[in-house]
Amino acid sequence: MATKTRLDIFEGDTVAQAIQLGLAELDINQSEADIVVIQNESTKYWGVKKQKAKVKITKKQRDNWEDWILDKVGVGSGEVDPIKRETHTHLTGRVWIKDGHIQFQASPTVKPILVVPDEITVYKNDKQVKGRTALTEGDRITFDLSPTAVETTWSVRLDEAKQQVSLRVNPGKYYIPSLKDELPTHTLNLSIHQNEQVNNQLSENDVCKQLDLMGIVHGINHDAIKQACAATLSLTIVIAEGEQPKHGKDGDVTFLIDMSERSLPFLENTDGTADFRESSYIPSLKEGEVLGTVVEPTKGEDGRSLYGDVLKASDGHPVIVKPGNGVEFVDQEQKVVTTQSGRPHIERLGRTVKISIMPKLTHRGDVEVSSGNIHFIGDVEVLGSINEDMLVHAEGQVAIYRHVMQGIIQAKSDITINGNVIRGSLVAGKDNSSYAELNKQLQPFVDHYVLCLQSIKQLAKNQKFIEIMKQHGSLNPVIKLLLESSNKKLLHSSAKLVGTIYSLEHKIDKRWKTFANQIEMGLLKFHSKGFQTIQEMEELHQEAAALLDYISVPSQSSAHVKINYAMNSTITARGDVIILGKGSIHTNVEAGGKIKVNGKAIGGRLIGKKGVELEQAGSPAGVPTIVQTDDEGVIEIATCHPDVVIIVGKHTFKIVKEEVNIRARLNTQGELVLYR
């Protein structure tokens, strides 16, 4: 049993129990507390208790900026007034220096000693003293501390192009000696401190006379000359500059996306490891997008030399745009618009720019680490295989000439694979079930995130917040403080959303993984690459809102998958899934349309919402296999082995012995009917 005896003293049968009571009473965790064990528990013989454990617990004081933030967002914090302490010092028989003046207290029995070095001239009662001298009450001590001076130096220089004049100034100085303050002591060794005082003797008139002698008449910057004359440190500054001619710029096409295909630096995963898969960038566009705008040429502007001479400039020339396949040039708006989706192709010859759209991306060879993942708006054709952990994402169709070996394919349209899929993941079309799960986690995250963002934006209106940002260099400490105090729900919803995104990584596009990475860096790990500015936090909110809009609209389009063979894989399609070769082994298949397997379907779960047609289901050895369709669907199996489970709507039937020509559906009364 634990009890509280004072505001900060807590008792318990054990030290741990007393601490637990104190932390609960103060509503803090152990990292926020200062804990002192006053008394350990002890026992008499035979286990009889003699005394309880006692601990003193006080809440740690936060830094001032933390208290200020918590106060602003409505989380209370206490302040402790500092305790002023007075000290008393006995000064009899001691000598000291304060504010550059010597002071001492002598007595008939104790005389303070002053030690005078050779570089200081000291007079005691108007007589010079050197070395060690005793001080008696009433002695008058004076010093001869004469200042020394350093003259100002300056020079003016004309550059090689004779278009710029710079002034170099080294300000003069006075060095004024003063005695260093010393604490009271019996023997004081005098030392001096040289106080430096700037004496810039340069005048604006001196500089203007020099420029006149050089024949400089144009581009003189009098403000810069005044700055040099007022300089307190050595300074080189441009005081006169000619105007170079500004030649007109040629017309050009400004592209609204990055047009250069290239390798990218590796990405850093949240655990610090490198991800080389996203190591390539391929530009791509959708139909109707503005690819670029034409920039008109500009006229030139003449310049003038320092000596007043005119320097002629030339005008720019217009660009010539030649639209190719899939591109239209809107002359009235001077814009280049795509008329079909695909990859932009640019050819330049002098001032002529030919622009066309390539609707299909052909990758010659395997997709591997050296080539990087493929992301393309349009169709993708791979003449080789998709290797381990590599990704192909296309807004159109995907055709693979060979195999998918532990790779991932995401397409908005059909997927066709001539070879086999081994431990791969295929997603054709928008997977509504995955996005429904994301919607459950994304909406509460957005709600909690907006509250945190509003708190920070409100704090940012105060000068104190700007000082905190300068001190820490990022928003990380502020966000961490808020998430541990007033915004704890955001911490929970962030972790849940990130976990959901990573669990669905193979079924959703790259944009979601990037989004999850930003949340993890900024709100969960407070990484150095997390939020540096409020603008970055607002950008994440905009991305979250855009993703929320996207998943709120179910996909209505069909996208089909056609492959030769699958093993230990996952296949999801909005339309039909057709397996033409030997069949599927331990593979989960989900189709918004029908599933058709010409060979064997052994193990896994096959869900065809509009029906399933199998040549053979399960194996003679009895491998559990689930075949499922919706209320309106029909399941047809030519040869069905034991341990195959047939599900139509909510009705389930398990096959216990080999059967042929099975046809399962619901009748008009909603009952399961099996034809054999």
C-alpha positions as CSV (number, residue, x, y, z in Angstrom):
1,M,0.0,0.0,0.0
2,A,1.5,3.4,-1.0
3,T,0.7,6.7,0.6
4,K,1.5,10.4,0.2
5,T,2.8,12.2,3.2
6,R,3.8,15.6,1.8
7,L,3.4,17.5,-1.5
8,D,6.5,15.8,-2.9
9,I,7.2,12.9,-0.5
10,F,5.7,9.5,-1.3
11,E,5.7,6.3,0.8
12,G,5.3,2.7,-0.3
13,D,6.1,-0.9,0.7
14,T,8.9,-0.7,-1.8
15,V,10.8,2.0,-3.5
16,A,9.3,1.0,-6.9
17,Q,5.8,1.2,-5.4
18,A,6.5,4.7,-3.9
19,I,7.8,5.9,-7.3
20,Q,4.8,4.5,-9.1
21,L,2.4,6.4,-6.7
22,G,4.3,9.6,-7.1
23,L,4.4,9.5,-10.9
24,A,0.7,8.8,-11.1
25,E,-0.1,11.5,-8.6
26,L,1.9,14.1,-10.6
27,D,0.6,12.8,-13.9
28,I,4.1,12.5,-15.4
29,N,6.4,9.8,-16.7
30,Q,9.8,8.8,-15.2
31,S,11.8,10.8,-17.8
32,E,10.0,14.0,-16.7
33,A,10.8,13.5,-13.0
34,D,13.6,14.1,-10.6
35,I,13.6,11.2,-8.1
36,V,15.5,11.1,-4.8
37,V,15.3,8.0,-2.6
38,I,15.0,9.3,1.0
39,Q,14.6,5.9,2.8
40,N,14.8,2.3,1.5
41,E,12.3,-0.3,2.8
42,S,13.6,-2.6,5.5
43,T,12.3,-5.6,7.5
44,K,12.7,-7.2,10.9
45,Y,13.4,-10.9,11.3
46,W,10.8,-13.3,10.0
47,G,9.7,-10.8,7.3
48,V,8.0,-8.4,9.7
49,K,8.0,-4.8,8.2
50,K,10.0,-2.3,10.1
51,Q,9.9,0.9,7.9
52,K,8.4,1.9,4.5
53,A,10.3,3.2,1.5
54,K,10.2,7.0,1.0
55,V,11.0,8.9,-2.2
56,K,11.0,12.6,-3.1
57,I,9.6,13.3,-6.6
58,T,9.6,16.7,-8.3
59,K,8.7,17.5,-11.9
60,K,11.7,18.5,-14.0
61,Q,11.8,22.0,-15.2
62,R,11.5,22.4,-18.9
63,D,13.5,24.9,-21.0
64,N,11.8,28.2,-21.2
65,W,10.8,27.8,-24.8
66,E,9.0,24.5,-24.0
67,D,7.0,26.2,-21.2
68,W,6.1,29.0,-23.5
69,I,4.8,26.7,-26.2
70,L,2.8,24.5,-23.8
71,D,1.3,27.6,-22.3
72,K,0.3,28.9,-25.7
73,V,-1.4,25.6,-26.7
74,G,-3.1,25.3,-23.3
75,V,-0.9,22.8,-21.5
76,G,0.0,24.2,-18.0
77,S,3.5,24.3,-16.6
78,G,4.9,25.6,-13.3
79,E,7.8,28.0,-12.8
80,V,10.1,28.1,-9.8
81,D,11.5,31.4,-8.7
82,P,15.3,31.5,-8.4
83,I,16.6,31.8,-4.8
84,K,18.9,34.8,-4.3
85,R,21.9,34.1,-2.1
86,E,24.1,36.6,-0.4
87,T,27.8,36.2,0.1
88,H,30.1,38.0,2.5
89,T,33.8,38.5,2.0
90,H,36.4,39.7,4.5
91,L,38.5,42.4,2.7
92,T,40.9,43.4,5.4
93,G,44.5,43.1,4.2
94,R,43.5,42.7,0.6
95,V,43.8,44.6,-2.7
96,W,41.7,44.4,-5.8
97,I,40.8,46.1,-9.1
98,K,37.2,47.1,-9.9
99,D,36.1,49.0,-13.0
100,G,39.8,49.8,-13.8
101,H,40.5,51.4,-10.3
102,I,42.6,50.0,-7.6
103,Q,41.1,49.5,-4.1
104,F,42.6,48.1,-0.9
105,Q,42.1,47.8,2.8
106,A,45.1,47.8,5.1
107,S,45.4,47.3,8.8
108,P,48.2,47.9,11.3
109,T,49.0,44.2,11.3
110,V,48.2,43.2,7.6
111,K,49.5,45.1,4.6
112,P,48.4,44.0,1.0
113,I,51.2,43.7,-1.6
114,L,51.1,45.1,-5.1
115,V,53.4,43.5,-7.7
116,V,54.3,46.0,-10.6
117,P,55.6,44.5,-13.9
118,D,58.1,46.4,-16.0
119,E,55.6,47.4,-18.7
120,I,53.4,49.3,-16.3
121,T,54.4,52.7,-14.8
122,V,53.0,53.0,-11.2
123,Y,53.3,55.9,-8.8
124,K,52.7,55.6,-5.0
125,N,52.2,59.0,-3.4
126,D,53.7,60.6,-6.6
127,K,56.8,58.4,-6.5
128,Q,57.4,55.7,-9.1
129,V,57.6,52.2,-7.7
130,K,58.7,48.9,-9.3
131,G,58.5,45.3,-8.3
132,R,56.8,44.5,-5.0
133,T,55.4,47.3,-2.7
134,A,53.3,47.2,0.4
135,L,50.2,49.3,0.6
136,T,49.3,51.3,3.7
137,E,46.0,52.9,4.5
138,G,46.0,56.4,2.9
139,D,48.5,55.6,0.1
140,R,47.6,57.2,-3.2
141,I,48.2,55.0,-6.2
142,T,48.3,56.4,-9.8
143,F,49.1,54.9,-13.2
144,D,50.6,56.2,-16.5
145,L,48.6,54.4,-19.2
146,S,49.3,56.2,-22.5
147,P,47.4,55.2,-25.6
148,T,49.1,54.2,-28.9
149,A,47.7,54.9,-32.5
150,V,47.7,53.0,-35.8
151,E,47.1,55.1,-39.0
152,T,44.3,54.3,-41.6
153,T,45.5,52.8,-44.9
154,W,43.5,52.6,-48.1
155,S,43.8,51.9,-51.9
156,V,41.7,52.0,-55.1
157,R,42.0,49.3,-57.8
158,L,40.6,49.1,-61.4
159,D,39.9,45.5,-62.6
160,E,41.3,44.1,-65.9
161,A,38.1,44.6,-67.8
162,K,38.1,48.3,-66.7
163,Q,34.5,48.0,-65.7
164,Q,34.8,47.9,-61.9
165,V,36.6,49.9,-59.2
166,S,37.1,48.5,-55.7
167,L,38.3,50.3,-52.6
168,R,40.3,48.5,-49.9
169,V,40.4,50.2,-46.4
170,N,42.1,49.2,-43.2
171,P,40.7,51.5,-40.5
172,G,43.2,53.0,-38.0
173,K,43.0,52.3,-34.3
174,Y,43.7,53.6,-30.9
175,Y,45.0,51.1,-28.3
176,I,44.0,52.4,-24.8
177,P,45.4,50.4,-21.9
178,S,43.4,49.8,-18.7
179,L,43.8,47.7,-15.6
180,K,42.2,44.2,-15.6
181,D,39.6,43.7,-12.9
182,E,40.9,41.4,-10.1
183,L,39.2,39.8,-7.1
184,P,40.4,40.7,-3.6
185,T,43.7,39.0,-2.8
186,H,46.6,39.5,-0.4
187,T,49.2,39.8,-3.3
188,L,48.0,41.4,-6.5
189,N,50.0,41.0,-9.8
190,L,49.0,43.9,-12.0
191,S,48.1,43.3,-15.6
192,I,46.7,45.5,-18.3
193,H,44.0,45.0,-21.0
194,Q,44.4,46.9,-24.3
195,N,41.0,48.4,-25.2
196,E,40.8,48.8,-29.0
197,Q,39.0,51.9,-30.4
198,V,38.5,52.3,-34.2
199,N,39.8,55.5,-35.8
200,N,38.9,55.4,-39.5
201,Q,40.5,58.6,-41.0
202,L,39.3,57.9,-44.6
203,S,37.0,60.7,-46.0
204,E,34.6,60.6,-49.0
205,N,36.4,63.6,-50.4
206,D,39.7,61.7,-50.5
207,V,38.1,58.8,-52.5
208,C,36.3,61.1,-55.0
209,K,39.5,63.0,-55.7
210,Q,41.2,59.7,-56.5
211,L,38.4,58.6,-58.9
212,D,38.6,62.0,-60.6
213,L,42.4,61.5,-61.1
214,M,41.6,58.1,-62.7
215,G,39.0,59.6,-65.1
216,I,36.1,57.6,-63.6
217,V,32.8,59.5,-64.4
218,H,30.0,56.9,-64.5
219,G,28.6,54.3,-62.1
220,I,30.1,55.8,-58.9
221,N,28.4,54.4,-55.8
222,H,28.5,57.1,-53.1
223,D,26.7,54.9,-50.6
224,A,29.5,52.3,-50.9
225,I,32.1,55.1,-50.4
226,K,30.3,56.2,-47.2
227,Q,30.2,52.6,-46.0
228,A,33.9,52.3,-46.5
229,C,34.5,55.6,-44.6
230,A,32.4,54.3,-41.7
231,A,34.0,50.8,-41.7
232,T,35.2,49.5,-38.3
233,L,36.9,46.4,-39.9
234,S,39.1,45.9,-42.9
235,L,36.8,46.1,-46.0
236,T,37.0,45.7,-49.7
237,I,34.0,47.1,-51.5
238,V,33.0,48.0,-55.1
239,I,32.6,51.8,-55.3
240,A,32.2,52.2,-59.1
241,E,30.8,49.9,-61.8
242,G,30.1,50.2,-65.4
243,E,26.9,48.9,-67.0
244,Q,27.6,45.8,-69.1
245,P,25.5,45.5,-72.3
246,K,22.5,43.1,-71.7
247,H,22.1,41.1,-74.8
248,G,18.6,39.9,-75.6
249,K,17.7,36.3,-74.9
250,D,16.6,34.0,-77.7
251,G,13.0,32.6,-77.5
252,D,12.6,29.1,-76.1
253,V,10.1,26.6,-74.9
254,T,9.8,26.3,-71.1
255,F,8.8,22.8,-70.2
256,L,6.6,22.3,-67.1
257,I,8.1,19.0,-66.2
258,D,11.7,17.7,-65.9
259,M,12.4,16.4,-69.4
260,S,15.7,14.6,-68.9
261,E,15.8,10.8,-68.5
262,R,18.5,10.1,-66.0
263,S,19.8,8.0,-63.1
264,L,18.9,9.3,-59.6
265,P,20.8,9.2,-56.4
266,F,19.7,6.4,-54.1
267,L,16.9,7.0,-51.6
268,E,17.5,6.6,-47.9
269,N,15.0,4.3,-46.1
270,T,13.7,5.3,-42.7
271,D,16.0,2.7,-41.1
272,G,19.1,4.4,-42.7
273,T,19.7,1.8,-45.4
274,A,20.0,2.7,-49.1
275,D,17.3,1.9,-51.7
276,F,18.8,1.8,-55.2
277,R,15.5,0.7,-56.9
278,E,14.2,4.2,-57.4
279,S,17.3,5.1,-59.3
280,S,15.9,6.2,-62.7
281,Y,13.5,8.9,-63.8
282,I,11.5,8.8,-67.0
283,P,9.3,11.9,-67.9
284,S,5.7,11.1,-68.8
285,L,2.5,13.0,-69.4
286,K,-1.3,12.5,-69.6
287,E,-3.5,13.4,-72.5
288,G,-4.5,17.1,-72.5
289,E,-1.7,18.3,-70.2
290,V,0.2,21.5,-71.0
291,L,3.7,20.3,-71.8
292,G,5.3,23.7,-72.2
293,T,5.0,27.4,-73.0
294,V,6.8,29.5,-75.6
295,V,8.9,32.3,-74.3
296,E,9.3,35.3,-76.5
297,P,12.8,36.7,-77.3
298,T,13.8,39.8,-75.5
299,K,15.4,43.0,-76.7
300,G,19.0,43.9,-75.7
301,E,19.9,46.9,-73.4
302,D,23.0,49.0,-74.2
303,G,25.5,49.5,-71.4
304,R,28.0,52.3,-70.4
305,S,31.6,52.1,-69.4
306,L,33.2,53.8,-66.4
307,Y,34.4,56.4,-68.7
308,G,30.9,57.2,-70.1
309,D,31.2,55.3,-73.5
310,V,28.1,53.5,-74.9
311,L,28.4,49.7,-75.2
312,K,26.0,48.3,-77.8
313,A,23.8,45.2,-77.1
314,S,22.1,42.7,-79.6
315,D,18.4,41.5,-79.6
316,G,17.3,37.9,-79.1
317,H,15.8,35.6,-81.9
318,P,12.5,33.8,-81.8
319,V,12.2,30.0,-81.3
320,I,10.5,27.8,-84.0
321,V,8.2,25.1,-82.6
322,K,7.4,22.1,-84.7
323,P,4.7,19.9,-83.1
324,G,5.1,16.1,-83.8
325,N,3.0,13.1,-83.0
326,G,0.7,13.5,-80.0
327,V,1.3,17.2,-79.6
328,E,-0.6,20.4,-80.6
329,F,0.7,24.0,-80.6
330,V,-2.0,26.5,-79.4
331,D,-0.8,29.6,-81.2
332,Q,-3.1,32.1,-79.4
333,E,-1.8,31.0,-75.9
334,Q,1.7,30.1,-77.1
335,K,1.4,26.7,-75.4
336,V,2.3,23.1,-76.3
337,V,-0.5,20.6,-75.4
338,T,-0.4,16.8,-75.5
339,T,-3.2,15.0,-77.4
340,Q,-2.2,11.6,-76.1
341,S,-0.5,10.1,-73.1
342,G,3.1,9.0,-73.2
343,R,6.7,10.0,-72.9
344,P,7.8,13.3,-74.4
345,H,10.5,13.3,-77.0
346,I,12.4,16.6,-77.8
347,E,14.7,17.3,-80.8
348,R,16.6,20.6,-81.0
349,L,18.3,21.9,-84.1
350,G,19.5,25.5,-83.7
351,R,16.5,27.6,-82.8
352,T,14.0,24.9,-83.9
353,V,12.4,22.6,-81.3
354,K,10.5,19.5,-82.5
355,I,8.2,18.0,-79.8
356,S,6.4,14.7,-80.0
357,I,4.8,12.1,-77.6
358,M,6.0,8.5,-77.5
359,P,2.9,6.5,-76.2
360,K,4.9,3.4,-75.2
361,L,8.0,3.0,-73.2
362,T,10.1,0.0,-74.4
363,H,12.7,-1.3,-71.9
364,R,15.3,-3.5,-73.7
365,G,16.5,-6.0,-71.2
366,D,15.7,-6.9,-67.5
367,V,14.4,-4.4,-64.9
368,E,17.1,-4.7,-62.2
369,V,18.9,-2.5,-59.7
370,S,21.3,-1.1,-62.4
371,S,18.3,0.1,-64.5
372,G,16.1,1.2,-61.6
373,N,12.3,0.9,-61.2
374,I,10.1,2.1,-64.0
375,H,7.3,4.7,-63.5
376,F,5.6,5.8,-66.7
377,I,2.4,7.6,-67.8
378,G,1.5,5.4,-70.8
379,D,2.2,1.8,-71.8
380,V,5.3,-0.1,-70.8
381,E,6.9,-2.9,-72.7
382,V,9.7,-4.9,-71.1
383,L,11.7,-7.2,-73.4
384,G,13.3,-9.0,-70.5
385,S,12.2,-10.0,-66.9
386,I,11.3,-8.1,-63.7
387,N,13.9,-9.1,-61.1
388,E,13.8,-9.3,-57.3
389,D,12.2,-6.4,-55.5
390,M,12.0,-4.3,-58.7
391,L,8.9,-2.3,-59.6
392,V,7.1,-1.4,-62.9
393,H,4.3,1.2,-62.5
394,A,2.3,2.3,-65.5
395,E,-0.7,4.5,-66.1
396,G,-1.5,2.3,-69.2
397,Q,-0.8,-1.3,-70.1
398,V,2.2,-3.4,-69.1
399,A,3.6,-6.2,-71.3
400,I,6.5,-8.4,-70.0
401,Y,8.1,-10.7,-72.6
402,R,9.8,-13.0,-70.1
403,H,9.2,-13.6,-66.3
404,V,8.5,-11.8,-63.1
405,M,10.9,-13.1,-60.4
406,Q,9.9,-11.6,-57.0
407,G,9.0,-8.3,-58.7
408,I,6.1,-6.0,-58.6
409,I,3.9,-4.7,-61.4
410,Q,1.2,-2.0,-60.9
411,A,-0.8,-1.0,-64.0
412,K,-3.9,1.1,-64.4
413,S,-4.8,-1.0,-67.4
414,D,-4.1,-4.6,-68.6
415,I,-1.0,-6.7,-67.6
416,T,0.3,-9.4,-70.0
417,I,3.2,-11.7,-69.1
418,N,4.5,-14.2,-71.6
419,G,6.4,-16.1,-68.9
420,N,5.9,-17.1,-65.3
421,V,5.3,-15.1,-62.1
422,I,7.3,-16.5,-59.2
423,R,6.7,-14.9,-55.8
424,G,5.6,-11.8,-57.6
425,S,2.8,-9.2,-57.1
426,L,0.5,-8.0,-59.9
427,V,-2.1,-5.2,-59.5
428,A,-4.2,-4.3,-62.6
429,G,-6.5,-1.3,-62.1
430,K,-7.4,0.5,-59.0
431,D,-7.8,-1.9,-56.0
432,N,-10.9,-0.5,-54.3
433,S,-10.6,-2.8,-51.3
434,S,-7.1,-1.5,-50.5
435,Y,-8.1,2.1,-50.9
436,A,-11.1,1.6,-48.6
437,E,-8.7,0.4,-45.9
438,L,-6.5,3.4,-46.5
439,N,-9.5,5.7,-46.3
440,K,-10.2,4.4,-42.8
441,Q,-6.8,5.4,-41.6
442,L,-6.2,8.6,-43.7
443,Q,-9.3,10.6,-42.6
444,P,-8.5,10.6,-38.8
445,F,-4.9,11.3,-39.6
446,V,-5.9,14.4,-41.6
447,D,-8.2,15.6,-38.8
448,H,-5.5,15.3,-36.2
449,Y,-2.8,16.7,-38.4
450,V,-4.8,19.8,-39.2
451,L,-5.1,20.6,-35.5
452,C,-1.3,20.3,-35.0
453,L,-0.6,22.4,-38.1
454,Q,-3.0,25.1,-36.9
455,S,-1.3,25.2,-33.5
456,I,2.1,25.7,-35.1
457,K,0.8,28.4,-37.5
458,Q,-0.7,30.2,-34.5
459,L,2.6,30.0,-32.6
460,A,4.5,31.3,-35.6
461,K,2.8,34.7,-35.4
462,N,4.9,35.4,-32.2
463,Q,8.5,36.6,-32.4
464,K,9.4,34.1,-29.7
465,F,8.6,31.2,-32.1
466,I,11.0,32.7,-34.7
467,E,13.7,32.8,-32.0
468,I,13.0,29.1,-31.2
469,M,13.3,28.2,-34.8
470,K,16.6,30.0,-35.1
471,Q,17.8,28.2,-32.0
472,H,16.9,24.6,-33.2
473,G,17.1,25.0,-37.0
474,S,13.9,22.9,-37.7
475,L,10.4,22.2,-36.4
476,N,11.4,18.8,-35.0
477,P,11.6,19.8,-31.3
478,V,8.3,21.8,-31.4
479,I,6.4,19.0,-33.2
480,K,7.8,16.4,-30.7
481,L,6.7,18.5,-27.8
482,L,3.2,18.9,-29.2
483,L,2.8,15.2,-30.0
484,E,3.8,14.3,-26.5
485,S,1.4,16.7,-24.9
486,S,-1.6,18.2,-26.7
487,N,-1.6,16.2,-29.9
488,K,-1.1,12.6,-28.7
489,K,-3.8,11.4,-31.1
490,L,-1.8,12.5,-34.1
491,L,1.1,10.2,-32.9
492,H,-1.3,7.2,-32.8
493,S,-3.0,7.9,-36.2
494,S,0.3,8.6,-37.9
495,A,1.7,5.2,-36.8
496,K,-1.4,3.4,-37.8
497,L,-1.6,5.0,-41.3
498,V,2.1,4.4,-42.0
499,G,1.7,0.7,-41.0
500,T,-1.3,0.3,-43.3
501,I,0.5,1.9,-46.2
502,Y,3.5,-0.4,-45.8
503,S,1.3,-3.5,-45.5
504,L,-0.4,-2.6,-48.9
505,E,2.8,-1.4,-50.5
506,H,2.6,-3.9,-53.4
507,K,-1.0,-3.0,-54.2
508,I,-0.7,0.8,-54.3
509,D,1.5,3.2,-56.2
510,K,4.8,4.8,-55.2
511,R,3.1,8.1,-54.3
512,W,1.8,6.4,-51.1
513,K,5.2,5.1,-50.0
514,T,6.7,8.6,-50.4
515,F,3.8,10.0,-48.4
516,A,4.4,7.4,-45.6
517,N,8.1,8.2,-45.6
518,Q,7.4,11.9,-45.0
519,I,5.1,11.1,-42.1
520,E,7.6,8.7,-40.6
521,M,10.5,11.2,-40.9
522,G,8.6,14.2,-39.6
523,L,6.1,12.9,-37.1
524,L,7.4,9.5,-35.8
525,K,11.2,9.6,-35.9
526,F,11.7,13.4,-35.9
527,H,14.5,12.7,-38.4
528,S,16.9,15.5,-39.6
529,K,15.2,15.2,-43.0
530,G,11.9,15.9,-41.4
531,F,10.0,19.2,-41.4
532,Q,12.2,22.2,-41.6
533,T,9.5,24.8,-42.3
534,I,5.8,25.3,-41.9
535,Q,5.6,25.4,-45.7
536,E,6.8,21.8,-45.8
537,M,4.0,20.8,-43.3
538,E,1.4,22.6,-45.4
539,E,2.7,20.6,-48.5
540,L,2.1,17.3,-46.6
541,H,-1.4,18.5,-45.8
542,Q,-2.1,19.3,-49.4
543,E,-0.8,15.8,-50.5
544,A,-3.0,14.1,-47.8
545,A,-6.0,16.0,-49.0
546,A,-5.3,15.1,-52.7
547,L,-4.9,11.4,-51.7
548,L,-8.1,11.5,-49.7
549,D,-10.0,12.9,-52.8
550,Y,-8.4,10.2,-55.0
551,I,-9.4,7.2,-52.8
552,S,-12.9,8.6,-52.2
553,V,-13.9,7.9,-55.8
554,P,-14.2,4.1,-56.6
555,S,-12.7,2.9,-59.9
556,Q,-15.2,1.8,-62.5
557,S,-12.8,0.7,-65.3
558,S,-11.8,-2.9,-65.9
559,A,-8.2,-4.0,-66.2
560,H,-7.3,-7.6,-67.0
561,V,-4.3,-9.9,-66.2
562,K,-3.1,-12.6,-68.6
563,I,-0.1,-14.8,-67.6
564,N,1.4,-18.2,-68.3
565,Y,2.0,-19.6,-64.7
566,A,2.1,-18.4,-61.1
567,M,3.7,-19.7,-57.9
568,N,3.6,-18.2,-54.4
569,S,2.3,-14.9,-55.8
570,T,-0.5,-12.3,-55.4
571,I,-2.6,-11.2,-58.3
572,T,-5.3,-8.5,-58.1
573,A,-7.3,-7.2,-61.1
574,R,-10.3,-5.0,-61.6
575,G,-11.3,-7.2,-64.6
576,D,-10.5,-10.8,-65.5
577,V,-7.5,-13.0,-64.6
578,I,-6.5,-15.6,-67.1
579,I,-3.8,-18.2,-66.5
580,L,-3.0,-20.0,-69.8
581,G,-0.2,-22.4,-68.9
582,K,0.3,-25.0,-66.2
583,G,-1.8,-23.0,-63.7
584,S,-1.2,-21.5,-60.2
585,I,0.5,-22.9,-57.2
586,H,-0.1,-21.4,-53.7
587,T,-1.2,-18.1,-55.3
588,N,-3.9,-15.7,-54.1
589,V,-5.9,-14.3,-57.0
590,E,-8.7,-11.7,-56.7
591,A,-10.6,-10.5,-59.8
592,G,-13.4,-8.0,-60.1
593,G,-14.5,-10.0,-63.2
594,K,-13.8,-13.7,-63.8
595,I,-10.9,-16.1,-63.1
596,K,-10.0,-18.7,-65.7
597,V,-7.2,-21.2,-65.1
598,N,-6.5,-23.7,-68.0
599,G,-4.2,-25.9,-65.8
600,K,-4.1,-26.7,-62.1
601,A,-5.0,-24.4,-59.2
602,I,-3.3,-25.9,-56.2
603,G,-3.4,-24.0,-52.8
604,G,-4.1,-20.3,-52.2
605,R,-7.4,-18.4,-52.5
606,L,-9.0,-17.6,-55.9
607,I,-11.8,-15.0,-55.7
608,G,-13.6,-14.1,-58.9
609,K,-16.5,-11.8,-58.2
610,K,-18.3,-12.7,-61.5
611,G,-17.2,-16.4,-61.6
612,V,-14.3,-18.9,-61.5
613,E,-13.5,-21.5,-64.2
614,L,-10.8,-24.1,-63.4
615,E,-9.5,-27.1,-65.2
616,Q,-8.3,-28.7,-61.9
617,A,-8.6,-27.5,-58.3
618,G,-6.5,-28.9,-55.4
619,S,-4.4,-32.0,-55.6
620,P,-4.9,-35.7,-54.8
621,A,-2.8,-35.2,-51.7
622,G,-5.4,-32.8,-50.3
623,V,-3.9,-29.3,-50.4
624,P,-6.4,-26.7,-48.9
625,T,-7.6,-24.5,-51.8
626,I,-10.4,-21.9,-51.6
627,V,-12.5,-21.0,-54.7
628,Q,-14.9,-18.1,-54.1
629,T,-17.4,-15.9,-56.1
630,D,-20.2,-13.4,-55.3
631,D,-23.9,-14.2,-55.2
632,E,-24.3,-13.7,-59.0
633,G,-21.2,-15.7,-59.9
634,V,-20.8,-19.3,-61.0
635,I,-17.9,-21.7,-60.1
636,E,-17.0,-24.4,-62.7
637,I,-14.3,-27.0,-62.0
638,A,-13.6,-29.8,-64.4
639,T,-11.7,-31.9,-61.8
640,C,-11.9,-31.1,-58.1
641,H,-9.7,-32.9,-55.4
642,P,-10.4,-33.2,-51.7
643,D,-9.9,-30.2,-49.3
644,V,-11.1,-27.7,-51.9
645,V,-13.6,-25.2,-50.3
646,I,-16.2,-23.7,-52.6
647,I,-17.8,-20.4,-51.5
648,V,-20.7,-18.7,-53.3
649,G,-21.9,-15.6,-51.6
650,K,-22.2,-16.5,-47.9
651,H,-22.6,-20.3,-48.6
652,T,-19.6,-22.7,-48.1
653,F,-19.1,-26.3,-49.3
654,K,-16.1,-28.5,-48.7
655,I,-15.1,-31.2,-51.2
656,V,-14.1,-34.4,-49.4
657,K,-13.4,-36.7,-52.4
658,E,-12.4,-36.3,-56.0
659,E,-15.3,-35.1,-58.2
660,V,-15.6,-34.0,-61.8
661,N,-17.6,-31.4,-63.7
662,I,-18.7,-29.4,-60.7
663,R,-20.9,-26.3,-61.3
664,A,-21.8,-24.3,-58.2
665,R,-24.2,-21.3,-58.0
666,L,-27.1,-19.9,-56.0
667,N,-30.7,-20.6,-57.1
668,T,-33.5,-18.0,-57.1
669,Q,-34.1,-18.6,-53.4
670,G,-30.5,-17.8,-52.6
671,E,-29.5,-21.4,-51.8
672,L,-26.3,-23.1,-52.9
673,V,-26.8,-25.6,-55.7
674,L,-24.0,-28.0,-56.8
675,Y,-24.3,-29.8,-60.2
676,R,-22.0,-32.8,-60.6
